[in-house]
Amino acid sequence: MKELTKAEEQIMQIIWEQEEVLIKDVIERLPDPKPAYNTVGTFFKILENKGFVVRRKIANTYVYAPAIAKKAYTTKFMTGILGRYFEGSAEKLLSFMVDEKKLDLKQVEELMNKMKKKDD
């Protein structure tokens, strides 16, 4: 599975949220300034070629749906991040997040409690 670019991910977030979309639906949900219809259409072709979306024709338009679940992509992406930047260690990732003040100790404690509950 390939990684998404920032623009592709922005579109995929909308597709994952809506489950089925038309290009115009995505454009409506993108922030201003809105990209041109053809630009978004090009991204849909790229996403289809990468295997992220499937399309079906209804009348004279296409409806797009995710071919890959958000959870599957997130798992693959985060596993890659862990491997490339944190030597496969979730502990090093958490330490980094604390050092960068993205997580405080209370949040780490909540995560630990959540993990303990899963083990039970």
Buried (B, 14 or more C-beta within 10 A) or exposed (E): EEEBEEBBBBBBBBBBEBEEBBBEBBBEBBEEEEBEEEEBBEBBEBBBEBEBBBBEEEEEEBBBBBBBEEEEBEEBBEEEEBEEEBEEEEEEBBBBBBEEEEBEEEEBEEBEEEEEEEEE
